[in-house]
Amino acid sequence: MKYIEIQGVEQTFKTKKGNFPALRDINLTVAKGEFVTLIGHSGCGKSTLLNLIAGLTVPTEGVLLCADREISGPGPERAVVFQNHSLLPWLTCFENVYLAVERVFSATENKAQLKARTDAALAMVGLTPAAQKRPGEISGGMKQRVGIARALSMEPKVLLMDEPFGALDALTRAKLQDELLDIVARTHSTVVMVTHDVDEAVLLSDRIVMLTNGPAATIGEVLTVDLPRPRNRVALADEPRYQQCRKAVIDFLYTRQAHVEKVA
């Protein structure tokens, strides 16, 4: 079932040096409950595409649909988790999540119900003991959990994640990846996630969308990751199909889209 539809999308930005074509001819559908990752080299428009789905920007050409409705701006059915957790430092973890809950549900629910929703979201990411702490009192991994809790608290139909674990150490990153797998299995959320990490993409995804180098980046290949769920990273390490998927993504990125950094 098509849930997100991207039809003939192009995105051009006006700069001091003239028009910059970021994306061209993007056509993609995402099914309800599917986990899709966007991967590619820096500057290939991954975050630009995610921002279009979030409704934070409007395409120069083409149309984006969510549940058969055109995406014309942000909406509570599409929640975003950024690499920078974007928490308000003067509020507690509870208060940061409560703000989102209040924004979405205050018209139909009382304060006790709003509090219950906030408590449930924090519990889902294992942060009940830290509910009354402020961002400056918790680790980077815990801050990202608050960001995820805030997004999930809105009960979004679509969870959009822009390299949410990119700034974390390897062990914290692995733990949050495993927790995300569990959360998505429970909530049946539709997820679109930007990543640079090949192993992360293969572990989490149903499909991996590989973008060509920018400018004027487009979809070069879409890889189906037909590994059974639930997934266990230790068991997958020796799984031939896991290695095949990993090799296919690496081949695309580093052979077919070999990227040479420009020296200023």
Disulfide bonds with the S-S distance in Angstrom:
none
